[in-house]
Amino acid sequence: MASLIVTGGVPLSGTARVSGAKNAALPILAASILARSPILLYDCPKLRDVENMLSILAALGVKHEPAGEAILLDASRADAYVMPQGLSKALRSSIFMLGPLIARFGSAVCTFPGGCEIGHRPIDLHLRGLSMLGVRIREEHGLILCDGSDLTGADIHLDYPSVGATENIMMAAVAAKGDTVIRNAAREPEIEDLAAFLRKIGCFVTGDGTSTVVIRGGMKRTDPHAPIAHRVMPDRIVAGTLLCAAAMTGGEIALDNAVPTHIASALAKLREAGCTVTAAENRVFLRAPKRLREIKLIETLPYPGFPTDLQAQFFALCTLAEGTSIIVENVFENRFKHGPELIRMGASYTQKDRTVILRGVSRLTGARVTAKDLRGGAALTLAGLAAEGETTVEDAELIDRGYERLEETLSSLGARIRRLGSTAKEEP
Ligand code: UD1
């Protein structure tokens, strides 16, 4: 069990580099099993979820080893399509392996992904999309058995622009006969990063970043001896989290390796709160005002709307903003678990269903609080940075699932924060 001990009251200052994005790295790692050439993957974040994905790949016969700053992956001898059960349960993103395994082997066996900390997270859209490509799916004893020996391109309309379902269908469709069209596809930048990777390894994908993604079945031959390099896109949620931290502490920071257009919705809300935000290519600068102003309305939505993965951090920010702020969580139910913990620090809000009305207070006070999920845990850490006195964030290993040594990044910006205990814990 790990805790973060934060002594609040220091305005953050300085420059930090944003790490590669977990949500881009995971599907790209899954897709690496399709590559005929070795892969050199740069900026892959060092996170528990990434380690789990690498262990799953290893169990399927994909070799990986460090190569300087990169990870070298070699899928030429991959020989298994049955996912290791324990690891699959530990990592929700293991579901991403279904599409690539079906594309490579014509078959896949996977367990239902394990526990969910932010509400019910079904996979019906993934399975419906795959079955429209001709995959025969049976569910037995908690296992999902897929027979995709006769993959055929299809016109698929998603009922909701699910990020994971769009990615899974894209990866299966590369081996289908003919074209696949995914309509109402997710438009998240991570989809574009996956598509860029798929194109490098020889797949034919167009339309990524729009709501219509087209995949032409088949793959170009690539040289089995020449490694293909790919750099994972910067993590827009890490960037947004660090900017919130600076805003809440009255600080002034610059972020390198941040793509301003990817976080445009968050930057607009930071400006609304009174921050001065300047954006250049791959760089964002933020200066906080003396007192944050209320944010009239934050509604989480699929990209390019405001990301649900930044809702908790902005919730923490709004607890300190002058006036009344409103947050509506549309993407996941049950994603306000950080709220009651923030009340322990002096926050004031009311909740009805998916809507929270926050009345900003002039100060938070340090307390012992518990991270209930990844982003909520980050939000509590930010609150601790802004609070008077000492805050202990328990179960901080949840935060490690999405942030590479968050406390080190924050320390480098002047924060007084340290870790107690180890980092290792399985995803719940
Ligand atoms: C991805 C991100 C996650 C982010 C989320 C929304 C990764 C590894 N994770 O998760 O950090 O919070 O996008 O931006 O990229 N849904 C269904 N049926 C399905 C699939 C999803 O009903 O088959 C629902 C979910 O319950 C949820 C909504 O669709 O309410 C969004 O989920 P989705 O876009 O699929 O998120 P993930 O890909 O799981």
Boltz pocket constraint, residues with backbone or C-beta under 6 A from the ligand:
constraints:
  - pocket:
      binder: B
      contacts: [[A, 22], [A, 23], [A, 24], [A, 26], [A, 93], [A, 120], [A, 121], [A, 122], [A, 123], [A, 124], [A, 125], [A, 126], [A, 127], [A, 160], [A, 161], [A, 162], [A, 163], [A, 164], [A, 165], [A, 186], [A, 190], [A, 307], [A, 308], [A, 309], [A, 330], [A, 331], [A, 332], [A, 333]]
      max_distance: 6.0
